[in-house]
């Protein structure tokens, strides 16, 4: 089953294909689709992972940074399995 990611970028909803072979998470896939370089972001995130006492600091940093980039509501698309009647 193919995975898809949905997100809002500067107020416009988009849906893209996603593969774990190419990306770690949906945030990286969305940034790549919009042509955003994440080099500095990933370096800072790595430093946070080494020094933060809990994962919430990393999650907050990621959400705030992507919000500044113009992203919102980044998530995997959930497909509803067919129901048998």
Secondary structure in CASP SS format (residue, H / E / C, confidence):
PFRMAT SS
TARGET T0000
AUTHOR 0000-0000-0000
METHOD secondary structure of the structure
MODEL  1
X C 1.00
X C 1.00
X E 1.00
X E 1.00
X E 1.00
X E 1.00
X E 1.00
X E 1.00
X E 1.00
X C 1.00
X C 1.00
X E 1.00
X E 1.00
X E 1.00
X E 1.00
X E 1.00
X E 1.00
X E 1.00
X C 1.00
X C 1.00
X C 1.00
X C 1.00
X C 1.00
X C 1.00
X C 1.00
X H 1.00
X H 1.00
X H 1.00
X H 1.00
X H 1.00
X H 1.00
X H 1.00
X H 1.00
X H 1.00
X C 1.00
X C 1.00
X C 1.00
X C 1.00
X H 1.00
X H 1.00
X H 1.00
X H 1.00
X H 1.00
X H 1.00
X H 1.00
X H 1.00
X H 1.00
X H 1.00
X H 1.00
X H 1.00
X H 1.00
X C 1.00
X C 1.00
X C 1.00
X H 1.00
X H 1.00
X H 1.00
X H 1.00
X H 1.00
X H 1.00
X H 1.00
X H 1.00
X H 1.00
X H 1.00
X H 1.00
X H 1.00
X H 1.00
X H 1.00
X H 1.00
X C 1.00
X E 1.00
X E 1.00
X E 1.00
X E 1.00
X E 1.00
X E 1.00
X C 1.00
X C 1.00
X C 1.00
X C 1.00
X C 1.00
X C 1.00
X C 1.00
X C 1.00
X C 1.00
END
